[in-house]
Amino acid sequence: MNQGEDPKSHWQQVIGELEIARERGQSKYALERLCAIRSKAAEQGNLEAVGLATAHIVVCYKHLYQNTGSDTYLLTMENELKQALALSVSDPLKAVFWMRRSDIEYERGSFKQAEFCCRQAHLLINKNSHAEAE
């Protein structure tokens, strides 16, 4: 990070680059780098960056699950999200965690639980926003 650069935008930029790598099929590479970023952000006490990295880590595990069908990745996602939901972060980020939790419940065939998670996410977002449309 350059001196004078906003730490939030720095983390967002680096994580955004790893998001692209993940979407290009480099999930394991992105996962490794995102875990390193999360550790560094935790050392700095930047919980929003920890949360943002965790949100992308969970999506890496989702991709790995989709590519392999291994339930181990669902369990790992679940554990990551339990910790993430305990973080003191913004509501929009918590909403993302609830949406990813709904993905897990959907994959397990727990549709009522998936719907509950979606409702939890909806309660946390700004109404009439892009996030609500998602």
C-alpha positions in Angstrom: 0.0 0.0 0.0 1.3 3.5 -0.9 1.6 6.2 1.7 -1.5 8.3 1.9 -3.6 5.6 0.1 -6.9 4.8 1.7 -6.5 1.4 3.4 -10.2 0.4 2.5 -9.7 1.1 -1.2 -6.4 -0.8 -1.2 -8.0 -3.9 0.3 -10.9 -3.6 -2.1 -8.6 -3.3 -5.1 -6.5 -6.3 -4.1 -9.5 -8.4 -3.3 -11.2 -7.4 -6.5 -8.2 -8.7 -8.5 -8.4 -12.0 -6.6 -12.1 -12.2 -7.4 -11.3 -12.0 -11.1 -8.7 -14.8 -10.6 -11.3 -16.9 -8.8 -13.9 -16.4 -11.5 -11.3 -17.4 -14.1 -11.0 -20.8 -12.4 -8.1 -20.0 -10.1 -10.0 -20.7 -6.9 -7.2 -22.3 -4.9 -4.8 -19.5 -5.8 -7.3 -16.8 -4.8 -8.2 -18.7 -1.6 -4.5 -18.8 -0.6 -4.0 -15.1 -1.2 -7.3 -14.1 0.4 -6.4 -16.0 3.6 -3.1 -14.1 3.7 -5.0 -10.8 3.2 -7.4 -11.7 6.0 -4.5 -12.4 8.3 -2.8 -9.1 7.5 -6.1 -7.2 8.0 -6.7 -8.9 11.3 -3.2 -7.9 12.5 -4.1 -4.3 11.6 -7.5 -4.6 13.3 -9.4 -3.8 10.1 -12.5 -5.9 10.7 -14.3 -4.7 7.5 -11.3 -6.0 5.4 -11.4 -9.2 7.4 -15.1 -9.6 6.6 -14.6 -8.7 2.9 -11.8 -11.2 2.5 -13.9 -13.8 4.4 -16.8 -13.2 2.1 -14.6 -13.9 -0.9 -13.0 -16.9 0.8 -16.4 -18.4 1.2 -17.1 -18.0 -2.5 -13.8 -19.7 -3.3 -15.0 -22.7 -1.2 -18.3 -22.6 -3.0 -16.5 -22.8 -6.3 -14.4 -25.7 -5.0 -17.6 -27.4 -3.8 -19.3 -26.9 -7.2 -16.2 -28.3 -9.0 -15.8 -31.4 -6.8 -19.1 -32.0 -5.1 -17.2 -32.6 -1.8 -19.3 -31.8 1.2 -16.1 -30.9 3.1 -16.3 -27.6 1.3 -19.8 -26.9 2.5 -18.7 -27.7 6.1 -15.7 -25.3 5.7 -18.0 -22.6 4.3 -20.3 -23.1 7.3 -17.5 -22.7 9.8 -16.2 -19.6 8.0 -19.6 -18.1 8.1 -20.2 -18.8 11.8 -17.0 -16.9 12.5 -17.9 -14.1 10.0 -21.4 -13.6 11.5 -19.7 -12.9 14.9 -17.6 -10.1 13.5 -18.5 -6.5 14.2 -18.9 -5.4 10.6 -21.4 -3.4 8.5 -24.9 -4.7 7.9 -24.4 -5.0 4.1 -21.4 -7.3 4.7 -23.5 -9.4 7.2 -26.2 -9.6 4.6 -23.6 -11.2 2.2 -22.8 -13.7 4.9 -26.4 -14.6 5.3 -26.8 -15.1 1.6 -23.8 -17.4 1.4 -25.3 -19.3 4.3 -28.5 -19.7 2.3 -26.4 -21.2 -0.5 -25.2 -23.9 1.9 -28.7 -24.7 3.1 -30.0 -24.8 -0.5 -27.3 -27.3 -1.4 -28.2 -29.4 1.5 -31.9 -29.3 0.5 -32.9 -27.4 3.6 -35.1 -24.9 1.7 -36.9 -23.5 4.7 -33.6 -22.7 6.4 -32.3 -21.2 3.1 -35.4 -19.0 3.0 -34.8 -18.0 6.6 -31.2 -17.0 5.8 -32.4 -14.9 2.8 -34.9 -13.1 5.0 -32.1 -12.3 7.5 -30.0 -10.9 4.7 -33.0 -8.8 3.5 -33.5 -7.3 6.9 -29.9 -5.9 6.8 -29.8 -4.2 3.5 -31.0 -0.8 2.3 -34.3 -1.0 0.7 -34.7 0.0 -3.0 -31.0 -0.5 -3.5 -28.8 -2.6 -5.7 -28.2 -5.0 -2.8 -31.9 -5.5 -2.4 -32.3 -6.4 -6.1 -29.5 -9.0 -5.7 
